[in-house]
Amino acid sequence: MSDRVVVRFAPSPTGRLHLGNVRAALFNYLFARKAGGKFMLRLDDTDTERSTEEFAHGIETDLAWLGLHHDIFARQSDRIADYEAAAERLKASGHLYPCYETAEELDRKRKRQLAQKKPPVYDRAALALGGEERRALEASGRRPHWRFRLEAEQTAFDDLIQGHIAIDARSLSDPVLIREDGRFLYTLPSVVDDIDFAISHVIRGADHITNTGVQIQIARALGAVPPAYAHYSLLQGPDGRPLSKREDAAFSLVALRGEGYEPMAINSLLARLGTSDAVEPRLTLGELAAGFDISHFGRADIRFDPADLDKVNAALLHMLPYEAVMGRLASAKCDLGSAFWDAVKPNLVRFADVAIWARVVEGPVEPVIEDGEFATEAAAMLPPEPWGMETWGLWTEALKGRTGRKGKALFMPLRLALTGLDHGPELKNLLPLIGRNRAEARLRGLTL
Ligand code: GLU
């Protein structure tokens, strides 16, 4: 292995990205960025029945939205000749052998083994076939599928997250690398690509740990040194099941983008969830990468709680200065200046909520008045303009002296009348934005 860090995100374009599978992209990206290495996007599209251009394009759109730009790109469907060359080498060295069993025959074998309480491992009957027998099978119309002959050994590796792992290859069936119709399954292309693109670290979900034993053996059979591995625990949904692209549409990036979540809130949460590090909002991927350490991930399952995402999203919005959101405020027709942004941002969970407060300032607001006498009194005591930060304090002090009301009994009727709502940004900040004219009208019960 060279010292250069090259990592890859290798999705199959058979669906869109969601919070579970996008972690592979994010972790690989951050790992490369921190090490000054390269991040590759590789489309594992050898499954021609399920892969589509639309999904491939969708995945790139989702990654771009998160800011996870790649340095290297490849798609497996462009590299079939390379896989064929590797397969020829494995055939020549006796690592890849033809098998002729039909799916039904294999199924019968498996059932027999299970009935005899034996592990359902492929019995390698095809290895015993002579040239004559193979020719006869082919003459009868059978086409071979090709299996990789596993070494009967413990294939061990030191995982950067899981620690020392040994896969007992004797408990595995020789994997099929090429189907009867000549198409490759994902395994060989993946190993060939990892070798050809000099992938230094494979960072992926713990569901691939067993495959790793097989992939290490194939890499060695091709004369390569396998990469380092890091298998992180999978993310489970709120119900404790692993997130799936089919069933958890609400956690797809398309849905989250539609809901108005900030891409950096998603990145900030996912990069730390499952580690010993605190989840804190970060405004840039560079900052997130600086604090990213793959060895901080633990082995326990990780649960996604939507409330955590709301929390990070809100915290991130609270960090944004007016200059950073001016364009977005303008597009949302909510640009009421920096005093407005500073007043309302502590109350935002999603950016789009800003429209609620723009309307509270500009109107129309339907005031809620429970005690007309008090509201009229309050209207009459509004100080003359110009108004500033001190206006609210002066006005409510005077009202308190006049009416004897204090605390909630003083403030809540004013909030309900001025904003029509029982919660919201500090009135000290909102009042000067609402202005005397609208404030007086609302206290008198007018919708303005
Ligand atoms: N296409 C595989 C997947 O999406 C890639 C796994 C890997 O990273 O090797 O599961």
Residues whose N, C-alpha, C, O or C-beta is under 5 A from the ligand:
A	BS01	LIG	A10 P11 S12 D44 R204
